[in-house]
């Protein structure tokens, strides 16, 4: 299963994990960096500003539950 770890930078520059959201879309053509960031904005809210939000794409092994890093976005 694919998921996204969303991180946010606060006013002092500290970065913290906000949450992990699973990818549920079946059509990979609908999955873009912009759509993922919109997903994160729903979680974090518009107050954070897009320059302070980023995500890391991870995969969970369905059998073991282990998490594996697949790629990372840059701050946008």
Secondary structure, DSSP 8 states (H G I E B T S, - for coil): -EEEEEEEE-TTS-EEEEEEEE---S-GGG--HHHHHHHHHHHH-GGG-GGGEEEEEEEE-TTT--EEEEEE----
